[in-house]
């Protein structure tokens, strides 16, 4: 590992504020300090950048695939590493490989692989299980015949797995999980998110109070907001501690709805960017398979649209840098806020903000260098380019 690195010549966004005329000092894979450039002008390890912005590396809570690989098709640590490498070119330096609804056997394989990958594959910080405990009525691109209620033996297996990886995140439908089982999961350190559900706002709030922390891809595959039935969307926006991922790709949610949600979010919970990315991110292929079904690319303005044969949206072709740009260009966010939604907020949601999501003394030196068009020029993982 590089023991010392000094980056100058670019503005620095440390996760809270932007700084000009400063240098970023890295030692042993962690941020040591941010100091005036004049203080390091004579150091031999200085790397002079030609403008742009240094920001915390992006953190993606929901990544199904990348680089031509899908986790469901090959649930191994090597697949997880390949997915992470594909997304690293787009500025994502930490992610949760995401397994959508599958069989018990495949789910068990993915859990074992994530335990291994969290130790051996840079950038893998755990696992996101999106299913199989979802509601068939809100299946999206998931196979409804594989969906089932969360039982006590599932809870025990998941709690045991949570001890073996930094982050274990689960998306559950309110119809498939009781408050007592959600409480047991969260007490064991599992981060529970509500999604793929037709629940009422009252039910959602009860599960938030039982420990559920957020919602998975707000608006998509869930009960919507109406004036007499606020649904999960209304509960997520109004229940202060709730967090929510959004897919800002121009296909999953209309920008008007996202702008309204951003203004309405009560806080302290926040909305943050996720990609819900599939195999085609970082790949030139035009199609792939998941659960034996073909998914095709269709042209789009911000990024391509991924659909099943019947036209159902099947994840996204979005990368995190594109989501940040969409936030600035279409959601009217300041650049710093859209960057927080790709780094600081997901880190804080996952409870890893002391290590990730910021460029503060002691933080991991996971860094992305962006040009003035918010395109990735280079990234560093633990101080290594």
N, C-alpha and C positions, 0 to 999 in steps of 0.2 A: 504494500500500500504506500502511496505517496505520503511522505511524512510532513511535507510543508508545501503550501501553495498560496500564492498571493495574486488575486485578480483585481485589476484596475481598468479604468477606461470606459466603464459602463455605469449607468445609474444602478443603485441597489435597492430592491424592495425587500425588506426583512420580514414581511408578513403583516406588518402594521403600518409602516410608512416608507415613503421613497426618499432616498438619500442621493445627493449628487456630490462629486468630488471626493468620494470615499473609496477605500480599498477593503476587500473581503479577505481576511486571513483565515487559512485552514491549516490545522495540524492534526495528524493522526486520524483523518477522516471526519473531523468535527470542526464546526465554526469556532475559531478562537476569539475573533473580534472584528469589528468594523471600525476602521481608523481613517484619518485624513490621508489622501494619496501621498502628500508630501512626506509623511512619516515613514514611507516604505520605498521611496524613490530609488535608493541605492541597494536594495536587496536583490540578490541574484535570482531568486525564484519567482520574481514578478512576471506575470503573464499579462501583457497589455492587450485589451480588447478594443475593437473599433466601434464604440458606441453601443447602443441598445440598452437592455435592461437585464440584470441578474435577479432572479426570483427563486423562491423555494421550489424544488421539484414538485411536480403535480402528484396527487394521490387519488387513485381511482378505486372507489368502493365496489364497482360492478363491472367486471371485465370477463365476458364469456369466452373470448378468443382473440386471436391476432396472429399475423404472420402466416396465415393459411392454416392455423391450428385451432381446434375447438376442444375445450376441456372435456365436454361430455363424450366426445368421440375417442379420447385417449387420456383418461384421468391419471396422469403420472406427474411426478416432479419435473421430469424433463420437458413435458408439454407446458407446464406452468412457467418454466424458465424461458422457453421459446416465446411464449406470449409476452412475458415481461420485456424481453429484448426488443420485440417488435414495437411495443408501446414506448420504450425508452427513447426511440428516435423522435417521438412526438412530445417529449418533455415529461412523461410519466415515470417517476423514479420509485414509486411504491404503489402496489395494487393488491387487490383481493381477487384472485381467480374465482370465477363464479360458475357454479354448477346449477343448471336449471333442472327442473323436475325430471327425475330418472328413477331407475330401480334401486332397491335396497343395496344390491351388490355394487352398482356403480357409485352410489353415494358413499359407501364404505371405502371404496378404492380412492375416491377423491379426498376423503378425510385423511387417510393414511398418507397420500401423496403430499397433501398440504403440510402435514407434520414434518415430513422430510424436506420439502422445498423451503420452508421457513428457515431451515438450518443451512441449506446448501445452494439455494438459488437467489442471487442478489435481486432485491426489489420485491420479493414475495413476502408479504407480512401476515399471511393467514389464508382464510377461505371465506367465501360467501356462498351459503346454501340458499338458493332461491327456489324453494320447493323441497320436497314434494307436498308440503302441508299447505296447499293453496286451494282456492275455491274453483271448482270446474266452471262455474258461471262466469268467472273472470279469468279464463285460462290464458288469453293472449296466444302466444306461440307455443305454450306448454301443452303436453299431452294430458288430457283430463283423466284418462284411464289409469294413470300412474299417481294421481293425487290421492291423499289419504289423511285421516286425522293424525295429529301428534299424540302418541301414546307414551306411557311411562317408560317403556324400554328405549324409545327414541330419546327421551329426555336424558336418561342415564348415559347413553352412548355419546350424546352431544356434550354433556357436561364433562365427561372423561376426556373428550377430544380437546375441549377448551383449555385444559391444563397443559397441552402439548404444543400450542402455537400461540404467537403473540396476539392474534385477533381471530375470533370466530364470530361471524355475522350470519344471521338467519332472517330470511323473509318468510313470514307466516301470515295466513289468512285468519281473520277473527273467527270464522266459522269452523276452523280446524284446530283451534288451540284454546284451552281454558286459561283464565287468569292465574290459577294456581300453578299450572305448568310453565307459563311465561315467567312467573315470579321465580320459580326454581331455576330456570335457565339463566335469568339475569343475575341471580345471586351467585351463580357459578362463573360469572364473567362473560357470558354470551351476550352479544349485542343483538337485540331483537328489533326487527323492523316489520311494520304491517304493510301488506300489499296483496295484490291479486285477490281482492275481497269485495263483497257487496254489503259490508257492514254499515250499521247506523253510526251516527256521530257519538251517541251514548255508549254503544259497545266499544268503539275505538277509544274513547276517553277512559273507560274502565280498564282497558288493556294497557294504555299509557300509564295509568296509575299503578298497574301491576308490574311495570318495569319496561315495557316496550319503549324504545328510544326514538324511533323515527318512522318514516314511510319510504317505501321503495318506489322510485320513479313517479313522483307526484303527478296526479291526473290520470296516468295510464293504468289500466286494469284495476280500477277501483271505483267505488261509489262516488259520484260527483257531487258538486255543491249546487243545491237549489234552495229556494227561499224558505221552504218548510222542512226540508230534509238535507241538512248540511253534509251528511255523509262523511267518509274518511277525509276527503279534501278539506271540508270545513273544520273538522276536528283537528287536523294537522296544523292548519293556519291559526286556529284560535287557542290551542293548548300550548301555552308558552314554552315549556321545556322540549316540545317535539321538534325534531329535525326532519329534513326531507331532501332526497336526491332529485334532481331534474335532468332530463335529457334535452339539452338545448341544441337540437339539430335541424329545426324547421319542419320536421315531419311528425314527431311524437306529440308536440303540444304547440298550439298557436302562440306566437310571441305576445299577443295581447293578454292571454291567460297567464303567461309567465310573469309579465310585468305587473299584473294585478296581484298575483301571489306574492311576489317580492315585496310589494308595498304593504300587503296585508299580514305578512308573517309577524306574529306578536313578539316572539323572542322570549327568553334568550336563545332558543333554538334557531337555527338558520337553514336556509336552502343552500345546497352545494351542487356542483357539477358532478355528474357521472356520465360515462359513455354508453354503458350497456353494449359494449363493442363485441362484434362477432369476428369470425376468422378473417374476413377480408381486409380489416385494418392492417396496413403494412404489407398487403399482398396485391398482386396484379390480377389474380383470379377474378372471375365474374360470378361464381356461384360456389356453394359448399352444401354439405348435408348436416342436419342435426336430427337426432332421433329417427334416422332413416328418411327424412323429408328434405327435398331440395329447397334452398333459399337462393334467390337471385338478386343481383344488383339492378337498380333502376336509377337513372341520372337524377340528381337533385342540385339545388342551388348552393347550399352550404356543404353538403356531403351527399353521397348516394343514399338511396332508400333501399332497405333490404326487406323482401317480402317472400312469403310462402306462395305456392301456386294459386291459392284462393285470394291472394291480395292482402292477407293478414301481415301487419308489421312484425318482423322477426329480429328484434334487437336493432342495432344501429351500425353504421359504417363511420361513426364519429370518433375522432381522437380528441384528447383533452385540450390541446392548443386551439383546435377549431371551436371547441365549446367556449373557451375564454374569449375568442374573437367574436363569437355569436353574442356573448354577454355584453360586449362593448357596443357592437354594431346594431344589434336587433333588440336588446333588452335595455339599452340606454344606461348601462352601468359604467361607473368610473373604472378604468383599467385596474386600479388597485383592488376594488371590490370583486371584480370578476376573477382576479388572481387568487384572492382569499377563498373564493368558492371552489377553487381547484387545488388548494393546498391547506391553508390554515383551518378552514371550516371542516373539511373531511377529517383532518387530523384530530381536531377537538371532538368531533362526533365520535370517532373511534377510541378516544381516550389516550391518544399517543402524541398529543401536542407538545410534550416536553422533548420528544425526540425528533418529530417530523413536522413539516408544514411551516417552519420558520427558519430564518437565517439569523439566529441569536446565539450568543456564546453558549456552547455546550450542545447545540443542536447538531444532528447529523448534517454533513456537508453534501446534501442532495440538492443540486442546483440546476436551474435551467437558464440558458442565455437566449433572450428573445430579441429580434430586431424590431424596428419601429412599426412593422406591419403585424406584430405579434406572431411571428413565425419562428420556429426553433432553429437556432444556429448551432447549439451544442448543449450537452447536459453532462453533469458530473454525478456520480453515485459514490457516496462516502469519500468525496474528494478526488476520485479518479474519473478522468474524461471517458 
